[in-house]
Amino acid sequence: MNQKYAPSLSKIRAYFLSERVNSGLLKAANNPRTLAKALEEREEEERTTPRHFIIGGAIDAKLTTTKAIFEKEYAYVDCIKPGGKMKVFID
């Protein structure tokens, strides 16, 4: 019985797609309020579009559409990106 375990690609995909309890949720489980907040943040994260897709869409639109269409969908600012507490509001 010294066979190496080699999971199939379908099992690997199923593992990553399944709902799992991570360490953050386990820590939050001690307090119902923090657990509710953690679950809410997890749902919000699933609903938002990842930043790299937004930037990729903007680059695609800049290269392949007219200026009017690009400006209707996107806005950009030429300034130093804020950090610290203001970064939360800007993002």
Backbone hydrogen bonds, N-H to C=O, Kabsch-Sander energy under -0.5 kcal/mol:
donor,donor_aa,acceptor,acceptor_aa,energy
6,A,4,K,-0.6
12,I,8,S,-1.9
13,R,9,L,-2.5
14,A,10,S,-2.3
15,Y,11,K,-2.1
16,F,12,I,-2.0
17,L,13,R,-1.9
18,S,14,A,-1.3
20,R,18,S,-0.6
22,N,20,R,-0.7
26,L,22,N,-1.9
27,K,23,S,-2.2
28,A,24,G,-1.9
29,A,25,L,-1.2
30,N,27,K,-1.1
31,N,28,A,-1.6
35,L,28,A,-0.6
35,L,31,N,-2.3
36,A,32,P,-2.4
37,K,33,R,-2.3
38,A,34,T,-2.5
39,L,35,L,-2.5
40,E,36,A,-2.2
41,E,37,K,-2.6
42,R,38,A,-2.0
43,E,39,L,-2.2
44,E,40,E,-2.4
45,E,41,E,-2.4
46,E,42,R,-1.7
47,R,43,E,-1.5
48,T,44,E,-1.5
53,F,50,P,-1.0
54,I,50,P,-1.5
55,I,51,R,-2.6
56,G,52,H,-2.1
57,G,53,F,-2.4
58,A,54,I,-2.2
59,I,55,I,-2.4
60,D,56,G,-2.4
61,A,57,G,-2.6
62,K,58,A,-2.5
63,L,59,I,-2.0
64,T,60,D,-2.2
65,T,61,A,-2.0
70,F,66,T,-2.2
71,E,67,K,-2.6
72,K,68,A,-1.3
73,E,69,I,-1.5
74,Y,70,F,-2.9
79,C,77,V,-1.1
86,M,83,G,-1.0
87,K,84,G,-0.6
88,V,84,G,-0.6
88,V,85,K,-0.6
89,F,85,K,-0.7
90,I,86,M,-2.2
91,D,87,K,-2.7
